[in-house]
Amino acid sequence: MRLFAAVLPPQDVTRELATEVAELRKLPGADALRWTGLPGWHFTLAFYGEVDDDLVSDLSVRLERAAHRTSPFPLALRGGGQFGHGRALWAGAEGDLETLRLLADRSEAAARKAGVPMGEHRRYKPHLTVARSRSAVDARPYVAALDGFTSRTWTVEEVALVRSSLPTSGIAGEQPRYEAVARWALGVAG
């Protein structure tokens, strides 16, 4: 199954972002972007790709251990940016980014120790993707509009193992489906 570890913002925070994204979608050229929806909004900690079923149990045990070793921490959505000359538009984060990066590193290490093939390690850049494009787009107006956005701060209290199912219907605009298959509390002794 196709899996990743993630921090999932609470619903009230994603509703705040949805209000902001609705304004972004009114900007000129917004129809050239493929906008992600609320169900797809998350901070990916580590992307695992297709994971053999026989590795999922060990990966889960190791992710649970990583979660328990990481204390809850404050986080908020803040501002935005882009990757790949406008191919991905994202909302950023503020708060305890050091702990968020530590959790991302631990989530990647859990996969490596469980035998999940991982690509080259890259420094973690916290972001929540709000739109994508197949070609380069001038994302500056969207990034500028996101600059003043800050959600309420919440306490991250869990990590989720999420299954993603890519679109198969061929219908334009179909979104991937995401399902949290496991969740572990942060900072639990054990």
Phi, psi and omega in degrees: 000154182273118189228157169207158174263143186208159165257126181255117178295152177292160185301321181294328178289318179292330175293321176300315180294322179300321177297317179294316181295325177301323177289321178299323182291350177272349182288152179303136178085000183296335180289349177278351180259150172262108185276133176279155180256172181310318182298340182261006184271118182199162171260105177292128177268317178206129177263125184259340183070208179287120181248128177301139181306325183287351178262345187297320181297312180294320176301316181298316179300317182288324175293320177300317179297317179298318178297314183295333180276356183247126180285149172305151184210156180279145179209150174215156170280138182207124174062203181190182180190190181214154174241152170061045178053047176087008179286339176219126176252133185220158170266141181266193183222154169218160184127217181275075182291334177297315179290324176299316178295320177299316178297321177297314178299317179294325179292322176291316180298323178301318180293314180301315181292333179276355179091013177281123179296123180242145177286195180297138178288132175237151176299133183291130176241103183296125179201153178237111186289128178250340178200155178225163175214145178284339180232168181298138180227145174284100184272357184305318180297325180287317178297318179297320180293325179284344186306322182271001184276131170218128176277176172292154177275136175234167177261120175287121185239359181205161172242146181240144168262119188244134173264133175245137177243119182287154179300142180233352186282337185081003180282128180302135177087356179297137183259152170299156176252141182237139179220122174287114182268344176201152177220142179228136179289144175277148170073019180277128178293145177155000000 
